[in-house]
Amino acid sequence: MAEPSLSYEEALAAVLARARTLGSETVPLAQAPGRVLAQDAVAGRDDPPAPKSAMDGFALRAADTAAASGGAPVTLAYGEVVGAGALARGRVAPGGAVRIMTGALLPEGADAVVKQEDTQAAGPGRFRVTRPLAGGENVVPRGARSAAGERLLAAGQVIGPQAVGVLAGLGLAEVEVFRRPRVALLALGNELVDVGRPLAPGQIHVSNLYALEALAARHGAEIRRLGILGDDPAPIVERLAPCLERAGADACDVIVTLGGSHQGDFDPVRAVLEQLGATPLFNRTRINLGGSTRFASQGAVLCFGLPGTPGAAWGAYELLVRPALWRLAGRARLEHPLLPARLAHDLRWRAGPPGVSRRHFAPVRLDFGPDSGLHSGQYSGAGVDPPLAHPIKGRHSFETPAAPLPDGLALCPPEGDFIAAGETVAVMWLGEP
């Protein structure tokens, strides 16, 4: 007898409602890339703290150049050279100047900088200016980069290379980040054999275990690989039970089993979850990728039973598990970017039964041409073409091909079963880390 199923939106809401952001920890700045910031990064002072030179040249009073022209240049004198990190000893007097390098703070009395290439040498300690300068010309004002109290990075942001530079500029040797979710992965099936071992008749190598481990690690998780077990519930319960402990080396935030989530005679996940005392939240979802996914919770631990078919397991992970990992990891944004893309070929799919809404996500390969942008905001400009979306089809309706790997999921409309080549579709771009 078929079990009741949820819509995709209902299933995702159920998952996210039970995914609580984990606590934070402090790590050295060198270990911060890829982690999620747990606190806003706020500027403690104005940067720069005072006006500074944007050019190599001479710091002077703009008023002293008011009458300068090519035919009647103004000659000024200087006696001091100031580099970045040093301060001028005295004040710039009328008719005077300071030789200054890029990044050096302006000396008192000066309000402009004339570029070196816009001057003429006029003997030792003297130079000519051939045009008037405006006050503030070639000067970076105080606080131009950031003002004291300004939020530079927001909590929930993934720390990339540029963010590391911002944090370093604030002088932070350590950064508070959210803890990585700990994920236990267990593959189920008597037919599964680990890589590097020969296959007996009817056996296959366990590909999902490695693919999902790589994906979860990419999405910020710490992985605990539990290996492969057969279809007997007892050893599965024994191996998973330590993951449900509140503390200890085996404690996990998420449990993902691969295979055994259907309703066949050798599908043990339902019985395993019951024996572990997990509360079932849903057993089926009306999506084409991973519709037989089971989800339960045991305390704060999220338990996902994904199907064993590679394409279905991958789809269920991207659509249901990944958002939970990002919520646990403290990410502010839980969605992949949506890009408009033009279909390279006709796209057909199997619609749901009459009166039943079923979401279809079509794996596609995105071809970014030379005139394409990589982010949705870049497609509005004239002459910028969206990427081509090549639907990936398996050799059989129940199988997705082993290659090429999809880098996007096209969102098909809930009504209908066909989109013609050349039409524009929204694609969930999986290229973001």
C-alpha positions as CSV (number, residue, x, y, z in Angstrom):
1,M,0.0,0.0,0.0
2,A,1.4,3.4,-1.0
3,E,2.3,5.8,1.8
4,P,1.1,9.4,1.7
5,S,3.5,11.8,0.1
6,L,4.2,15.5,0.6
7,S,4.7,18.2,-2.0
8,Y,8.3,19.4,-2.5
9,E,7.6,22.6,-0.7
10,E,6.0,20.8,2.3
11,A,8.9,18.4,2.5
12,L,11.5,21.1,2.4
13,A,9.6,23.1,5.0
14,A,9.5,20.1,7.3
15,V,13.2,19.6,7.0
16,L,14.1,23.2,7.6
17,A,11.8,23.5,10.5
18,R,13.9,20.9,12.4
19,A,17.3,22.1,11.2
20,R,18.6,24.3,14.0
21,T,21.7,26.4,13.4
22,L,24.6,24.9,15.4
23,G,26.8,26.7,17.9
24,S,29.9,28.7,17.1
25,E,33.6,28.2,17.7
26,T,36.7,30.3,17.3
27,V,39.3,29.4,14.6
28,P,42.6,30.9,13.5
29,L,42.1,33.2,10.5
30,A,44.1,30.8,8.3
31,Q,41.4,28.2,8.9
32,A,38.5,30.5,8.2
33,P,38.1,30.1,4.4
34,G,35.0,28.1,3.6
35,R,33.5,28.5,7.1
36,V,30.4,30.6,7.9
37,L,30.8,33.8,9.8
38,A,29.0,33.7,13.2
39,Q,29.3,37.4,14.0
40,D,29.1,40.6,11.9
41,A,32.5,42.0,11.2
42,V,32.4,45.7,12.1
43,A,35.0,48.3,11.4
44,G,36.6,49.6,14.6
45,R,37.9,52.8,13.1
46,D,37.8,54.9,10.0
47,D,39.9,53.5,7.1
48,P,41.9,55.4,6.2
49,P,42.1,57.1,9.6
50,A,42.9,60.4,7.8
51,P,43.1,61.7,4.2
52,K,45.9,59.9,2.2
53,S,47.5,60.3,-1.1
54,A,46.1,58.3,-4.0
55,M,49.1,59.0,-6.2
56,D,52.9,59.4,-6.2
57,G,53.5,63.1,-6.4
58,F,53.5,66.2,-4.3
59,A,51.1,67.2,-1.5
60,L,50.3,70.8,-1.6
61,R,47.7,73.5,-1.0
62,A,45.2,73.7,-3.9
63,A,44.9,77.4,-3.5
64,D,48.6,77.8,-4.4
65,T,47.9,76.4,-7.9
66,A,44.9,78.6,-8.7
67,A,46.8,80.7,-11.3
68,A,48.8,77.9,-12.8
69,S,48.7,77.3,-16.6
70,G,50.9,75.9,-19.3
71,G,52.1,79.3,-20.2
72,A,52.6,80.5,-16.7
73,P,53.3,77.5,-14.4
74,V,53.5,77.9,-10.6
75,T,56.8,76.9,-9.0
76,L,56.6,75.3,-5.5
77,A,59.3,74.1,-3.1
78,Y,59.5,70.9,-1.1
79,G,62.0,69.7,1.4
80,E,60.6,66.4,2.7
81,V,59.8,63.0,1.2
82,V,57.1,60.9,2.9
83,G,56.3,57.3,2.1
84,A,53.4,55.1,3.1
85,G,53.5,54.3,6.8
86,A,55.4,57.5,7.6
87,L,54.2,60.9,8.7
88,A,55.4,64.3,7.6
89,R,57.3,66.2,10.3
90,G,55.8,69.6,9.6
91,R,52.9,71.5,8.2
92,V,52.7,72.6,4.5
93,A,53.1,76.3,4.4
94,P,51.9,78.6,1.6
95,G,54.1,78.0,-1.5
96,G,55.4,74.8,0.0
97,A,54.8,71.1,-0.7
98,V,55.9,67.6,0.4
99,R,57.0,64.9,-1.9
100,I,54.5,62.1,-1.1
101,M,54.0,58.4,-2.1
102,T,50.8,56.5,-2.7
103,G,49.1,55.6,0.6
104,A,50.9,58.1,2.7
105,L,48.8,60.3,5.0
106,L,48.5,63.9,3.9
107,P,50.6,66.4,5.9
108,E,48.8,69.1,7.8
109,G,48.0,72.1,5.6
110,A,47.9,70.1,2.3
111,D,44.5,69.4,0.7
112,A,45.5,68.1,-2.8
113,V,48.1,66.0,-4.5
114,V,49.5,66.7,-7.9
115,K,50.7,63.6,-9.8
116,Q,54.4,63.2,-10.5
117,E,53.7,63.0,-14.2
118,D,51.8,66.3,-14.2
119,T,54.8,68.3,-12.8
120,Q,58.1,69.7,-14.2
121,A,61.4,69.6,-12.4
122,A,62.6,73.1,-11.6
123,G,65.9,72.4,-9.9
124,P,66.8,70.8,-6.5
125,G,63.8,70.8,-4.2
126,R,61.5,72.7,-6.6
127,F,58.9,71.7,-9.2
128,R,56.4,73.4,-11.5
129,V,52.6,72.9,-11.7
130,T,51.0,73.7,-15.1
131,R,47.3,73.6,-14.1
132,P,45.2,74.5,-11.1
133,L,44.2,71.7,-8.8
134,A,40.9,71.3,-6.9
135,G,40.8,70.7,-3.2
136,G,40.7,67.0,-2.6
137,E,42.2,66.1,-6.0
138,N,44.1,62.7,-5.9
139,V,43.3,62.4,-2.2
140,V,41.5,59.5,-0.6
141,P,39.3,61.0,2.2
142,R,39.1,59.7,5.7
143,G,36.8,56.7,6.0
144,A,36.6,56.2,2.2
145,R,37.2,52.4,2.6
146,S,35.2,52.0,5.7
147,A,33.8,54.1,8.5
148,A,34.0,53.3,12.2
149,G,31.0,51.1,13.2
150,E,30.2,50.1,9.6
151,R,29.3,46.4,9.1
152,L,31.7,45.0,6.5
153,L,30.7,41.3,6.6
154,A,27.4,39.9,7.8
155,A,26.9,36.8,10.0
156,G,25.8,33.9,7.8
157,Q,28.2,34.7,5.0
158,V,30.6,32.1,3.7
159,I,34.2,33.3,4.2
160,G,35.9,33.5,0.8
161,P,39.3,34.9,-0.1
162,Q,38.2,38.5,-0.2
163,A,36.4,38.2,3.1
164,V,39.6,36.8,4.6
165,G,41.3,40.0,3.4
166,V,38.7,42.1,5.1
167,L,39.1,40.2,8.4
168,A,42.8,40.5,8.2
169,G,42.4,44.3,7.5
170,L,40.5,44.5,10.8
171,G,43.5,42.9,12.5
172,L,41.7,39.7,13.5
173,A,43.9,36.7,14.2
174,E,40.9,34.6,15.1
175,V,37.4,34.5,13.8
176,E,34.1,33.2,15.3
177,V,32.4,30.8,12.9
178,F,29.5,28.3,13.1
179,R,30.4,24.8,13.8
180,R,30.4,22.4,10.8
181,P,27.6,19.9,10.8
182,R,28.7,16.3,11.4
183,V,27.2,14.0,8.9
184,A,27.2,10.2,9.1
185,L,27.0,8.4,5.7
186,L,26.0,4.7,5.5
187,A,25.3,2.8,2.3
188,L,22.8,-0.1,2.4
189,G,22.5,-3.1,0.1
190,N,23.7,-6.7,-0.2
191,E,24.7,-5.9,-3.7
192,L,27.2,-3.2,-2.8
193,V,31.0,-3.6,-2.9
194,D,33.5,-1.0,-1.9
195,V,35.9,0.5,-4.6
196,G,39.1,-1.4,-5.3
197,R,37.4,-4.8,-4.8
198,P,36.3,-7.2,-7.6
199,L,32.6,-7.7,-8.3
200,A,30.8,-10.9,-8.1
201,P,27.7,-11.5,-10.3
202,G,24.9,-9.1,-9.3
203,Q,27.2,-6.8,-7.4
204,I,28.0,-3.1,-8.1
205,H,30.5,-0.7,-6.7
206,V,29.2,1.8,-4.1
207,S,29.3,5.1,-6.0
208,N,26.8,7.1,-3.9
209,L,28.9,6.9,-0.7
210,Y,31.8,8.7,-2.4
211,A,29.7,11.2,-4.4
212,L,27.6,12.3,-1.5
213,E,30.7,12.5,0.8
214,A,32.3,14.8,-1.7
215,L,29.2,16.9,-2.0
216,A,28.6,17.2,1.8
217,A,32.2,18.1,2.4
218,R,31.9,20.8,-0.3
219,H,28.9,22.1,1.4
220,G,30.7,22.6,4.7
221,A,30.1,19.3,6.6
222,E,32.4,17.0,8.5
223,I,32.0,13.5,7.3
224,R,31.8,10.3,9.2
225,R,31.8,7.4,6.7
226,L,30.1,4.4,8.2
227,G,30.8,2.1,5.2
228,I,28.5,-0.5,3.7
229,L,26.0,-2.8,5.4
230,G,23.5,-5.3,4.0
231,D,19.7,-5.3,4.3
232,D,19.5,-6.8,7.9
233,P,18.1,-4.0,10.2
234,A,19.9,-5.2,13.4
235,P,23.5,-4.4,12.4
236,I,22.3,-1.1,10.8
237,V,20.7,0.0,14.1
238,E,23.8,-1.0,16.0
239,R,26.0,1.1,13.7
240,L,23.8,4.1,13.7
241,A,22.9,4.2,17.4
242,P,26.2,5.9,18.5
243,C,25.6,8.7,16.1
244,L,22.5,9.6,18.1
245,E,24.4,10.2,21.3
246,R,24.4,13.8,22.5
247,A,28.1,13.8,23.1
248,G,31.2,11.8,22.2
249,A,33.3,11.2,19.2
250,D,30.5,9.4,17.3
251,A,27.8,12.0,17.8
252,C,26.4,13.4,14.6
253,D,24.0,16.1,13.6
254,V,22.8,14.4,10.4
255,I,22.5,10.7,9.4
256,V,22.1,9.8,5.8
257,T,21.5,6.3,4.6
258,L,21.8,5.4,0.9
259,G,19.4,2.7,-0.3
260,G,16.7,0.8,1.3
261,S,14.2,3.7,1.5
262,H,11.6,2.2,-0.8
263,Q,8.8,-0.3,0.2
264,G,10.3,-3.5,-1.1
265,D,10.9,-6.7,0.9
266,F,14.6,-5.8,1.4
267,D,14.2,-2.1,2.2
268,P,15.1,-1.7,5.9
269,V,15.2,2.0,6.5
270,R,11.6,2.3,7.8
271,A,12.2,-0.4,10.4
272,V,15.6,1.0,11.3
273,L,14.2,4.4,12.0
274,E,11.5,3.0,14.2
275,Q,13.9,0.9,16.2
276,L,16.1,4.0,16.7
277,G,13.2,5.9,18.2
278,A,13.1,8.5,15.4
279,T,10.0,10.4,14.7
280,P,8.9,10.0,11.1
281,L,8.1,13.3,9.3
282,F,7.6,12.1,5.8
283,N,8.2,8.9,3.8
284,R,7.6,10.1,0.2
285,T,7.8,13.4,-1.7
286,R,6.2,14.3,-5.0
287,I,9.4,15.1,-6.9
288,N,11.0,13.2,-9.7
289,L,14.4,13.0,-8.1
290,G,14.4,11.1,-4.9
291,G,10.7,10.9,-4.3
292,S,11.1,7.9,-2.0
293,T,13.2,9.8,0.4
294,R,12.4,9.3,4.1
295,F,12.9,11.9,6.7
296,A,12.8,11.6,10.5
297,S,14.2,13.2,13.6
298,Q,15.6,11.8,16.8
299,G,16.0,14.7,19.1
300,A,18.1,17.3,17.3
301,V,19.5,14.7,14.9
302,L,18.1,14.8,11.3
303,C,17.8,11.4,9.7
304,F,17.5,11.1,5.9
305,G,16.9,7.8,4.1
306,L,17.8,8.4,0.5
307,P,17.1,6.0,-2.4
308,G,20.1,4.1,-3.7
309,T,19.8,4.9,-7.4
310,P,22.7,7.4,-8.1
311,G,20.6,10.0,-9.9
312,A,17.8,9.9,-7.3
313,A,20.2,10.0,-4.4
314,W,22.0,13.0,-5.8
315,G,18.8,14.8,-6.6
316,A,17.3,14.2,-3.1
317,Y,20.6,15.3,-1.5
318,E,20.6,18.6,-3.5
319,L,16.9,19.3,-2.9
320,L,16.4,18.3,0.7
321,V,19.7,17.4,2.5
322,R,21.9,20.3,1.3
323,P,19.5,23.0,2.5
324,A,19.4,21.4,5.9
325,L,23.2,21.3,6.0
326,W,23.4,25.0,5.1
327,R,20.8,25.9,7.8
328,L,22.8,23.9,10.4
329,A,26.0,25.5,9.2
330,G,24.6,29.0,9.8
331,R,24.4,30.2,6.2
332,A,22.1,33.1,5.7
333,R,21.2,32.0,2.2
334,L,19.9,28.4,1.7
335,E,19.1,28.5,-2.0
336,H,21.3,28.0,-5.0
337,P,21.3,30.9,-7.5
338,L,18.6,30.7,-10.2
339,L,19.8,31.5,-13.7
340,P,17.7,32.0,-16.8
341,A,18.9,29.5,-19.5
342,R,17.9,28.7,-23.0
343,L,17.1,25.1,-23.8
344,A,19.4,23.5,-26.3
345,H,17.0,20.6,-27.0
346,D,13.4,19.7,-26.4
347,L,12.7,18.7,-22.8
348,R,10.0,16.2,-22.0
349,W,9.1,14.7,-18.6
350,R,6.5,12.5,-17.0
351,A,3.8,14.5,-15.5
352,G,2.0,13.5,-12.3
353,P,-1.4,11.9,-12.2
354,P,-4.4,14.1,-12.8
355,G,-5.1,16.4,-9.9
356,V,-1.7,15.7,-8.2
357,S,1.0,18.3,-8.3
358,R,4.4,16.8,-8.9
359,R,7.6,18.9,-9.2
360,H,10.0,17.9,-11.9
361,F,13.7,19.0,-11.8
362,A,15.6,18.2,-15.0
363,P,19.4,17.7,-14.8
364,V,21.1,19.9,-17.3
365,R,24.6,20.8,-18.4
366,L,25.1,24.6,-18.8
367,D,27.1,25.9,-21.6
368,F,28.3,29.5,-20.9
369,G,29.2,31.2,-24.1
370,P,31.8,34.0,-24.4
371,D,29.0,36.6,-24.0
372,S,27.3,35.0,-21.1
373,G,27.4,36.2,-17.5
374,L,27.7,33.9,-14.5
375,H,25.1,35.5,-12.3
376,S,21.5,36.2,-12.9
377,G,22.0,40.0,-12.5
378,Q,24.2,40.0,-15.5
379,Y,21.6,38.8,-18.0
380,S,19.5,42.0,-18.2
381,G,22.0,43.9,-20.2
382,A,21.6,44.3,-24.0
383,G,23.7,41.8,-26.0
384,V,24.3,39.4,-23.1
385,D,23.0,35.9,-23.9
386,P,21.9,33.4,-21.3
387,P,23.7,30.1,-21.2
388,L,22.5,27.1,-23.1
389,A,20.9,24.3,-21.0
390,H,21.6,20.8,-22.4
391,P,19.1,18.3,-20.8
392,I,20.9,15.2,-19.6
393,K,19.0,12.0,-20.5
394,G,19.7,8.5,-19.5
395,R,19.5,5.5,-21.8
396,H,16.4,4.4,-19.8
397,S,13.6,6.4,-18.2
398,F,14.6,5.0,-14.8
399,E,18.2,5.9,-15.0
400,T,20.3,9.0,-15.3
401,P,23.6,8.7,-17.2
402,A,26.8,8.2,-15.4
403,A,28.3,11.1,-17.3
404,P,28.3,14.0,-18.0
405,L,27.6,15.3,-14.6
406,P,24.8,17.9,-14.3
407,D,25.8,21.4,-13.1
408,G,22.2,22.6,-12.9
409,L,18.6,21.6,-12.4
410,A,16.0,23.1,-14.7
411,L,12.7,23.9,-12.9
412,C,9.9,22.5,-15.0
413,P,6.4,24.0,-14.6
414,P,4.0,22.0,-12.5
415,E,1.5,21.8,-15.3
416,G,2.5,20.2,-18.6
417,D,5.2,17.8,-19.7
418,F,7.1,19.6,-22.5
419,I,9.3,22.6,-23.1
420,A,10.5,23.3,-26.7
421,A,14.1,23.9,-27.6
422,G,15.0,27.6,-27.5
423,E,12.6,28.4,-24.7
424,T,13.9,30.1,-21.5
425,V,13.9,28.1,-18.3
426,A,14.9,28.8,-14.7
427,V,17.9,26.7,-13.7
428,M,19.1,26.1,-10.2
429,W,22.8,26.6,-10.7
430,L,24.9,24.1,-8.7
431,G,28.2,25.8,-9.4
432,E,28.3,27.8,-6.2
433,P,30.3,26.2,-3.4
